[in-house]
Amino acid sequence: MSVSEKIVQDFKANDISFVTTVPCKQLAGVIDAIEADESIYHIPSNKEDEGMGLCAGAFMGGKRPAIIMQNTAIGVTINTLVTLTQYYRMPLPMLISYRGELGEPVACQVEMAVHTKALLAQLNIPTYHFHKESDVEELDSILKYTFMCNKPVAVLTDASFWNGY
C-alpha cells in the first residue's frame, strides 16, 4: 500500500467524509487518491483560508472534514484558524506539505519554512512532522486525537517523507 493510499484509508477509518485540497506537487498522490474515492466528498479550493471555511461548513453540517494544503499559505490562514476553527472548537486535520526544507527545489518556498512551526506553536496548534514513510503509521492516532479534543492539528510532510516527490 502506498503512503497516499494509507492516508486515505486512515481518513476513512476516522469517518472523514469531506476533504478540500489546494494544489501541491508533493501532495498530488493523496489528492488523486481522494478524488478517486467515492466515499469522500472532495472539493478543490483556490486558497487555504477558503478551504477552511468549506471545512467549517461541512463540520456544521455533520461531516468530519480535513484540509490538504501547503505550508506556504499558513500566514493567510491565521485569522480563519483563530476566529473560526479554534473559537468554535472545530476539529480540523490539516495535512500540510512542508515546503522549503532540505530537498526543496524551489528557492522561494524556503522563507515560509522558517516561520511555519513557530506560527503553529504561537496558535497552540498541535503539530506533527513526518520525515520518513513509516511516520504515516501515526496518522490514525493523530486523527483520533483531533476529533477527541475538537481542535485543529497540523501534520507536516516534508520532501524526504515523499521521497523527494
N, CA, C and O of each residue as an XYZ file, in Angstrom:
660
protein
N       0.847     -1.175      0.000
C       0.000      0.000      0.000
C       0.897      1.244      0.000
O       1.859      1.332      0.764
N       0.569      2.184     -0.855
C       1.345      3.419     -0.925
C       1.015      4.322      0.270
O       0.009      4.119      0.950
N       1.859      5.304      0.513
C       1.621      6.273      1.579
C       0.301      7.006      1.316
O      -0.489      7.209      2.237
N       0.067      7.396      0.084
C      -1.175      8.104     -0.258
C      -2.400      7.250      0.040
O      -3.391      7.749      0.572
N      -2.338      5.972     -0.298
C      -3.459      5.062     -0.009
C      -3.655      4.886      1.489
O      -4.789      4.801      1.959
N      -2.554      4.830      2.250
C      -2.640      4.705      3.716
C      -3.300      5.941      4.328
O      -4.103      5.824      5.253
N      -2.964      7.120      3.813
C      -3.571      8.350      4.319
C      -5.078      8.333      4.073
O      -5.856      8.657      4.970
N      -5.487      7.965      2.882
C      -6.921      7.900      2.568
C      -7.601      6.825      3.414
O      -8.717      7.034      3.892
N      -6.958      5.698      3.603
C      -7.516      4.638      4.450
C      -7.733      5.155      5.878
O      -8.774      4.890      6.478
N      -6.766      5.885      6.418
C      -6.907      6.429      7.775
C      -7.993      7.497      7.838
O      -8.728      7.573      8.822
N      -8.099      8.318      6.803
C      -9.201      9.286      6.747
C     -10.533      8.556      6.845
O     -11.393      8.929      7.643
N     -10.700      7.536      6.051
C     -11.974      6.800      6.032
C     -12.217      6.082      7.361
O     -13.353      6.033      7.833
N     -11.173      5.529      7.964
C     -11.308      4.836      9.245
C     -11.749      5.790     10.350
O     -12.316      5.361     11.355
N     -11.490      7.087     10.165
C     -11.879      8.096     11.143
C     -13.086      8.907     10.679
O     -13.321     10.017     11.154
N     -13.835      8.346      9.759
C     -15.097      8.924      9.264
C     -14.935     10.297      8.626
O     -15.875     11.092      8.628
N     -13.766     10.584      8.085
C     -13.599     11.829      7.340
C     -14.262     11.632      5.983
O     -13.837     10.805      5.176
N     -15.303     12.405      5.758
C     -16.085     12.233      4.521
C     -16.094     13.486      3.654
O     -16.748     13.515      2.611
N     -15.364     14.531      4.083
C     -15.271     15.772      3.326
C     -13.823     16.250      3.360
O     -13.253     16.449      4.433
N     -13.241     16.431      2.196
C     -11.860     16.908      2.123
C     -11.785     18.008      1.078
O     -12.304     17.874     -0.031
N     -11.136     19.087      1.450
C     -10.835     20.134      0.485
C      -9.324     20.191      0.317
O      -8.569     19.962      1.261
N      -8.903     20.498     -0.891
C      -7.484     20.490     -1.209
C      -7.097     21.734     -1.991
O      -7.894     22.303     -2.736
N      -5.855     22.135     -1.799
C      -5.241     23.185     -2.605
C      -4.104     22.493     -3.354
O      -3.356     21.727     -2.744
N      -3.952     22.737     -4.647
C      -2.946     22.010     -5.431
C      -1.539     22.087     -4.844
O      -1.101     23.133     -4.365
N      -0.849     20.960     -4.895
C       0.533     20.873     -4.418
C       1.176     19.660     -5.062
O       0.605     18.569     -5.054
N       2.348     19.844     -5.612
C       3.054     18.743     -6.274
C       3.365     17.611     -5.300
O       3.212     16.438     -5.641
N       3.800     17.958     -4.090
C       4.124     16.916     -3.103
C       2.897     16.077     -2.752
O       3.008     14.864     -2.574
N       1.746     16.704     -2.653
C       0.530     16.025     -2.194
C      -0.332     15.488     -3.332
O      -1.446     15.019     -3.097
N       0.171     15.552     -4.555
C      -0.626     15.160     -5.725
C      -1.139     13.722     -5.628
O      -2.269     13.445     -6.030
N      -0.331     12.814     -5.106
C      -0.764     11.417     -4.990
C      -1.939     11.253     -4.040
O      -2.865     10.490     -4.318
N      -1.906     11.961     -2.927
C      -3.010     11.908     -1.955
C      -4.253     12.540     -2.564
O      -5.354     12.002     -2.446
N      -4.071     13.678     -3.211
C      -5.212     14.368     -3.832
C      -5.864     13.473     -4.883
O      -7.091     13.393     -4.954
N      -5.055     12.805     -5.696
C      -5.590     11.882     -6.709
C      -6.338     10.718     -6.052
O      -7.397     10.311     -6.529
N      -5.788     10.187     -4.961
C      -6.432      9.066     -4.264
C      -7.760      9.488     -3.646
O      -8.718      8.714     -3.648
N      -7.824     10.696     -3.124
C      -9.075     11.200     -2.548
C     -10.102     11.419     -3.642
O     -11.272     11.065     -3.495
N      -9.654     12.004     -4.734
C     -10.560     12.257     -5.859
C     -11.147     10.952     -6.404
O     -12.293     10.925     -6.852
N     -10.374      9.888     -6.367
C     -10.818      8.597     -6.888
C     -11.733      7.836     -5.928
O     -12.404      6.887     -6.332
N     -11.762      8.248     -4.667
C     -12.556      7.523     -3.660
C     -13.952      8.122     -3.568
O     -14.111      9.277     -3.172
N     -14.943      7.354     -3.926
C     -16.325      7.854     -3.961
C     -16.930      8.074     -2.578
O     -17.972      8.721     -2.465
N     -16.303      7.553     -1.524
C     -16.868      7.735     -0.181
C     -16.429      9.052      0.460
O     -16.911      9.412      1.534
N     -15.528      9.758     -0.187
C     -15.061     11.056      0.320
C     -15.486     12.136     -0.658
O     -15.173     12.074     -1.847
N     -16.203     13.127     -0.143
C     -16.616     14.264     -0.957
C     -15.439     15.226     -1.034
O     -14.989     15.748     -0.014
N     -14.945     15.459     -2.239
C     -13.752     16.276     -2.438
C     -14.108     17.556     -3.174
O     -14.717     17.527     -4.244
N     -13.714     18.689     -2.581
C     -13.880     19.984     -3.243
C     -12.520     20.672     -3.276
O     -11.974     21.010     -2.226
N     -11.969     20.883     -4.465
C     -10.736     21.669     -4.557
C     -11.006     23.127     -4.171
O     -12.076     23.668     -4.452
N     -10.024     23.746     -3.528
C     -10.135     25.160     -3.119
C      -9.101     25.989     -3.859
O      -8.052     25.486     -4.262
N      -9.409     27.261     -4.030
C      -8.445     28.182     -4.633
C      -7.418     28.655     -3.615
O      -6.258     28.892     -3.954
N      -7.853     28.792     -2.356
C      -6.988     29.291     -1.292
C      -7.240     28.486     -0.022
O      -8.320     27.930      0.177
N      -6.226     28.437      0.828
C      -6.319     27.651      2.054
C      -7.372     28.178      3.022
O      -8.095     27.384      3.623
N      -7.478     29.483      3.187
C      -8.480     30.002      4.115
C      -9.893     29.749      3.594
O     -10.813     29.530      4.381
N     -10.069     29.778      2.283
C     -11.356     29.405      1.687
C     -11.679     27.943      1.999
O     -12.818     27.603      2.321
N     -10.663     27.084      1.898
C     -10.844     25.663      2.207
C     -11.233     25.437      3.653
O     -12.046     24.562      3.952
N     -10.656     26.223      4.555
C     -11.018     26.098      5.971
C     -12.467     26.510      6.193
O     -13.160     25.913      7.017
N     -12.926     27.509      5.478
C     -14.341     27.896      5.549
C     -15.244     26.774      5.062
O     -16.287     26.512      5.661
N     -14.854     26.113      3.985
C     -15.623     24.972      3.483
C     -15.649     23.844      4.514
O     -16.681     23.206      4.723
N     -14.512     23.607      5.152
C     -14.449     22.565      6.194
C     -15.344     22.918      7.375
O     -15.990     22.040      7.945
N     -15.386     24.196      7.749
C     -16.264     24.628      8.849
C     -17.717     24.372      8.490
O     -18.486     23.882      9.318
N     -18.095     24.697      7.270
C     -19.466     24.432      6.826
C     -19.789     22.949      6.827
O     -20.876     22.546      7.241
N     -18.852     22.137      6.365
C     -19.062     20.685      6.370
C     -19.217     20.170      7.802
O     -20.078     19.333      8.073
N     -18.377     20.673      8.721
C     -18.467     20.255     10.118
C     -19.819     20.636     10.711
O     -20.455     19.828     11.388
N     -20.257     21.866     10.456
C     -21.563     22.300     10.975
C     -22.710     21.512     10.357
O     -23.794     21.418     10.933
N     -22.464     20.949      9.182
C     -23.461     20.115      8.525
C     -23.369     18.648      8.904
O     -24.044     17.807      8.310
N     -22.530     18.334      9.897
C     -22.467     16.968     10.397
C     -21.387     16.087      9.796
O     -21.353     14.889     10.075
N     -20.517     16.637      8.990
C     -19.426     15.863      8.377
C     -18.144     16.033      9.168
O     -17.978     17.002      9.909
N     -17.251     15.092      9.003
C     -15.900     15.215      9.545
C     -14.999     15.644      8.393
O     -14.803     14.886      7.443
N     -14.446     16.861      8.473
C     -13.644     17.380      7.364
C     -12.135     17.254      7.586
O     -11.670     16.968      8.689
N     -11.395     17.478      6.510
C      -9.943     17.621      6.554
C      -9.536     18.546      5.416
O     -10.250     18.676      4.422
N      -8.390     19.184      5.571
C      -7.845     20.032      4.513
C      -6.443     19.551      4.178
O      -5.678     19.147      5.054
N      -6.124     19.602      2.891
C      -4.800     19.255      2.395
C      -4.254     20.505      1.716
O      -4.879     21.051      0.807
N      -3.065     20.960      2.170
C      -2.564     22.265      1.742
C      -1.050     22.352      1.869
O      -0.411     21.421      2.359
N      -0.474     23.471      1.428
C       0.952     23.751      1.589
C       1.179     24.659      2.797
O       0.300     25.431      3.179
N       2.349     24.558      3.384
C       2.698     25.443      4.497
C       2.907     26.886      4.053
O       2.855     27.796      4.880
N       3.138     27.109      2.784
C       3.425     28.459      2.314
C       2.246     29.405      2.486
O       2.418     30.616      2.353
N       1.066     28.896      2.774
C      -0.109     29.752      2.976
C      -0.562     29.797      4.428
O      -1.643     30.309      4.716
N       0.238     29.274      5.342
C      -0.139     29.323      6.764
C      -0.444     30.759      7.176
O      -1.389     30.999      7.928
N       0.334     31.703      6.697
C       0.139     33.099      7.075
C      -1.243     33.629      6.764
O      -1.812     34.375      7.560
N      -1.795     33.258      5.617
C      -3.120     33.770      5.245
C      -4.256     33.036      5.956
O      -5.411     33.452      5.867
N      -3.941     31.956      6.653
C      -4.987     31.189      7.334
C      -5.127     31.544      8.807
O      -6.053     31.066      9.462
N      -4.240     32.363      9.342
C      -4.224     32.625     10.788
C      -5.569     33.151     11.291
O      -6.085     32.641     12.285
N      -6.134     34.133     10.648
C      -7.410     34.684     11.100
C      -8.505     33.613     11.089
O      -9.286     33.514     12.035
N      -8.561     32.824     10.037
C      -9.582     31.773      9.943
C      -9.370     30.714     11.022
O     -10.329     30.256     11.643
N      -8.124     30.329     11.242
C      -7.842     29.325     12.273
C      -8.266     29.803     13.661
O      -8.838     29.039     14.439
N      -7.983     31.061     13.964
C      -8.253     31.578     15.306
C      -9.720     31.935     15.504
O     -10.331     31.506     16.483
N     -10.297     32.715     14.587
C     -11.645     33.254     14.814
C     -12.765     32.314     14.385
O     -13.926     32.550     14.717
N     -12.443     31.276     13.671
C     -13.472     30.318     13.257
C     -13.183     28.942     13.845
O     -13.926     28.456     14.697
N     -12.117     28.325     13.393
C     -11.830     26.941     13.785
C     -11.581     26.793     15.285
O     -12.193     25.945     15.934
N     -10.694     27.605     15.833
C     -10.388     27.461     17.255
C     -11.500     28.033     18.142
O     -11.865     27.420     19.145
N     -12.026     29.176     17.788
C     -13.059     29.798     18.611
C     -14.277     28.877     18.770
O     -14.839     28.765     19.860
N     -14.668     28.236     17.697
C     -15.843     27.348     17.746
C     -15.479     25.891     18.010
O     -16.318     24.999     17.883
N     -14.226     25.661     18.378
C     -13.750     24.319     18.749
C     -14.080     23.273     17.685
O     -14.694     22.243     17.968
N     -13.664     23.560     16.478
C     -13.879     22.640     15.358
C     -12.629     21.796     15.138
O     -11.526     22.329     15.020
N     -12.802     20.497     15.085
C     -11.647     19.663     14.754
C     -11.310     19.846     13.275
O     -12.197     19.844     12.423
N     -10.038     20.000     12.985
C      -9.632     20.146     11.595
C      -8.253     19.532     11.384
O      -7.233     20.160     11.667
N      -8.232     18.296     10.882
C      -6.939     17.731     10.500
C      -6.410     18.481      9.277
O      -7.113     18.632      8.278
N      -5.171     18.945      9.369
C      -4.533     19.660      8.263
C      -3.310     18.861      7.821
O      -2.305     18.815      8.530
N      -3.396     18.233      6.653
C      -2.254     17.545      6.068
C      -1.530     18.593      5.225
O      -2.061     19.070      4.222
N      -0.321     18.941      5.639
C       0.378     20.094      5.077
C       1.726     19.683      4.498
O       2.566     19.117      5.197
N       1.923     19.972      3.222
C       3.260     19.766      2.660
C       4.161     20.851      3.224
O       3.851     22.041      3.158
N       5.283     20.414      3.779
C       6.222     21.333      4.426
C       7.300     21.703      3.423
O       8.391     21.133      3.401
N       6.957     22.677      2.596
C       7.853     23.122      1.536
C       8.937     24.020      2.119
O       8.698     24.752      3.080
N      10.130     23.960      1.533
C      11.219     24.827      1.944
C      12.272     24.162      2.802
O      13.221     24.820      3.229
N      12.131     22.882      3.063
C      13.110     22.157      3.861
C      14.173     21.550      2.948
O      14.206     21.836      1.752
N      15.036     20.716      3.512
C      16.065     20.033      2.732
C      15.417     19.289      1.565
O      14.399     18.618      1.733
N      16.005     19.412      0.411
C      15.471     18.756     -0.771
C      14.505     19.615     -1.562
O      14.019     19.188     -2.610
N      14.218     20.808     -1.086
C      13.293     21.717     -1.778
C      13.957     22.267     -3.040
O      15.037     22.852     -2.959
N      13.330     22.090     -4.200
C      13.923     22.595     -5.437
C      13.548     24.050     -5.779
O      14.123     24.629     -6.701
N      12.593     24.644     -5.047
C      12.110     25.984     -5.371
C      12.544     26.957     -4.264
O      12.075     26.867     -3.129
N      13.440     27.881     -4.610
C      14.039     28.768     -3.614
C      13.020     29.612     -2.852
O      13.186     29.822     -1.651
N      11.984     30.095     -3.507
C      11.033     30.987     -2.822
C      10.212     30.262     -1.751
O       9.558     30.913     -0.936
N      10.236     28.939     -1.743
C       9.500     28.177     -0.726
C      10.220     28.183      0.630
O       9.600     27.942      1.666
N      11.518     28.457      0.617
C      12.333     28.332      1.823
C      11.914     29.302      2.919
O      11.898     28.923      4.090
N      11.579     30.519      2.583
C      11.321     31.529      3.615
C      10.157     31.148      4.533
O      10.251     31.345      5.745
N       9.082     30.617      3.996
C       7.943     30.269      4.854
C       8.256     29.074      5.749
O       7.699     28.956      6.840
N       9.133     28.197      5.302
C       9.510     27.056      6.146
C      10.156     27.526      7.444
O      10.027     26.874      8.480
N      10.842     28.645      7.383
C      11.494     29.200      8.569
C      10.457     29.605      9.622
O      10.750     29.584     10.817
N       9.256     29.971      9.189
C       8.236     30.507     10.095
C       7.091     29.538     10.424
O       6.360     29.761     11.388
N       6.929     28.487      9.652
C       5.760     27.613      9.790
C       5.565     27.069     11.198
O       4.508     27.268     11.795
N       6.555     26.397     11.726
C       6.396     25.762     13.045
C       6.176     26.794     14.146
O       5.390     26.561     15.064
N       6.859     27.926     14.063
C       6.692     28.972     15.077
C       5.273     29.536     15.045
O       4.680     29.778     16.096
N       4.724     29.749     13.844
C       3.350     30.253     13.742
C       2.349     29.256     14.322
O       1.443     29.637     15.063
N       2.518     27.974     13.978
C       1.605     26.952     14.513
C       1.740     26.854     16.034
O       0.741     26.684     16.733
N       2.955     26.959     16.544
C       3.166     26.928     18.000
C       2.527     28.140     18.668
O       1.921     28.009     19.731
N       2.653     29.311     18.063
C       2.057     30.533     18.617
C       0.536     30.403     18.710
O      -0.088     30.967     19.610
N      -0.055     29.658     17.774
C      -1.501     29.447     17.768
C      -1.923     28.256     18.642
O      -3.106     27.924     18.713
N      -0.964     27.628     19.294
C      -1.219     26.446     20.138
C      -1.870     25.313     19.349
O      -2.753     24.622     19.857
N      -1.434     25.128     18.121
C      -1.940     24.041     17.283
C      -0.954     22.882     17.369
O       0.205     23.024     16.978
N      -1.406     21.726     17.882
C      -0.521     20.563     17.920
C       0.007     20.256     16.512
O      -0.745     20.226     15.538
N       1.316     20.033     16.441
C       1.962     19.860     15.147
C       2.840     18.615     15.168
O       3.614     18.399     16.101
N       2.707     17.808     14.133
C       3.487     16.592     13.964
C       4.233     16.713     12.649
O       3.690     17.228     11.672
N       5.473     16.243     12.615
C       6.299     16.389     11.420
C       6.698     15.001     10.923
O       7.417     14.270     11.604
N       6.229     14.651      9.742
C       6.559     13.366      9.136
C       7.785     13.538      8.241
O       7.759     14.296      7.271
N       8.866     12.817      8.582
C      10.113     12.871      7.810
C      10.301     11.618      6.959
O      10.837     11.680      5.852
N       9.856     10.487      7.486
C      10.074      9.229      6.766
C       8.744      8.503      6.584
O       7.791      8.727      7.330
N       8.699      7.635      5.584
C       7.458      6.959      5.223
C       6.778      6.275      6.400
O       5.551      6.296      6.502
N       7.555      5.673      7.286
C       6.971      4.946      8.419
C       6.232      5.868      9.388
O       5.425      5.395     10.189
N       6.489      7.165      9.329
C       5.783      8.113     10.200
C       4.279      8.109      9.938
O       3.500      8.496     10.809
N       3.866      7.679      8.753
C       2.438      7.660      8.416
C       1.660      6.734      9.356
O       0.439      6.847      9.464
N       2.348      5.833     10.026
C       1.679      4.924     10.961
C       1.069      5.686     12.141
O       0.187      5.157     12.817
N       1.518      6.908     12.400
C       0.973      7.729     13.484
C      -0.313      8.453     13.100
O      -1.016      8.959     13.974
N      -0.630      8.512     11.816
C      -1.740      9.337     11.360
C      -3.065      8.946     11.993
O      -3.827      9.827     12.391
N      -3.365      7.669     12.098
C      -4.637      7.239     12.679
C      -4.799      7.794     14.098
O      -5.866      8.304     14.440
N      -3.765      7.701     14.917
C      -3.828      8.228     16.294
C      -3.975      9.743     16.303
O      -4.694     10.288     17.140
N      -3.309     10.424     15.393
C      -3.405     11.882     15.307
C      -4.827     12.294     14.937
O      -5.364     13.248     15.501
N      -5.432     11.586     14.000
C      -6.810     11.891     13.602
C      -7.778     11.658     14.760
O      -8.670     12.472     14.997
N      -7.607     10.565     15.472
C      -8.461     10.295     16.636
C      -8.322     11.423     17.668
O      -9.317     11.873     18.236
N      -7.098     11.872     17.903
C      -6.828     12.958     18.841
C      -7.541     14.239     18.400
O      -8.168     14.915     19.217
N      -7.447     14.567     17.126
C      -8.074     15.774     16.582
C      -9.564     15.812     16.877
O     -10.083     16.825     17.344
N     -10.250     14.716     16.606
C     -11.698     14.682     16.798
C     -12.089     14.523     18.265
O     -13.183     14.927     18.659
N     -11.209     13.941     19.073
C     -11.478     13.829     20.505
C     -11.407     15.197     21.182
O     -12.248     15.519     22.021
N     -10.403     16.003     20.818
C     -10.209     17.266     21.534
C     -10.802     18.474     20.804
O     -10.699     19.599     21.293
N     -11.422     18.253     19.642
C     -12.073     19.345     18.898
C     -11.153     20.530     18.656
O     -11.458     21.660     19.039
N     -10.025     20.258     18.015
C      -9.108     21.342     17.686
C      -8.387     21.026     16.382
O      -8.293     19.867     15.979
N      -7.881     22.064     15.731
C      -7.082     21.814     14.531
C      -5.756     21.176     14.907
O      -5.187     21.476     15.956
N      -5.275     20.306     14.057
C      -3.995     19.650     14.241
C      -3.275     19.656     12.896
O      -3.873     19.361     11.860
N      -1.984     19.995     12.921
C      -1.185     20.061     11.701
C      -0.271     18.847     11.587
O       0.411     18.473     12.541
N      -0.269     18.242     10.407
C       0.667     17.169     10.089
C       1.516     17.685      8.930
O       1.047     17.802      7.798
N       2.780     17.991      9.239
C       3.698     18.494      8.231
C       4.403     17.323      7.566
O       4.940     16.449      8.246
N       4.403     17.304      6.253
C       5.070     16.246      5.500
C       6.115     16.888      4.593
O       5.779     17.682      3.715
N       7.377     16.545      4.808
C       8.428     17.191      4.020
C       8.831     16.353      2.807
O       8.308     15.259      2.596
N       9.756     16.873      2.024
C      10.179     16.206      0.785
C      10.753     14.812      1.057
O      10.572     13.900      0.251
N      11.441     14.648      2.187
C      12.007     13.326      2.484
C      10.891     12.314      2.756
O      11.045     11.138      2.426
N       9.792     12.735      3.341
C       8.636     11.854      3.556
C       8.091     11.364      2.218
O       7.724     10.197      2.078
N       8.043     12.243      1.260
C       7.519     11.908     -0.078
C       8.619     11.391     -0.992
O       8.429     11.311     -2.205
N       9.778     11.037     -0.418
C      10.913     10.520     -1.197
C      11.307     11.475     -2.310
O      11.565     11.059     -3.439
N      11.351     12.751     -1.983
C      11.766     13.751     -2.949
C      10.701     14.098     -3.976
O      10.933     14.915     -4.867
N       9.527     13.474     -3.850
C       8.394     13.645     -4.756
C       8.887     13.786     -6.160
O       8.086     13.940     -7.082
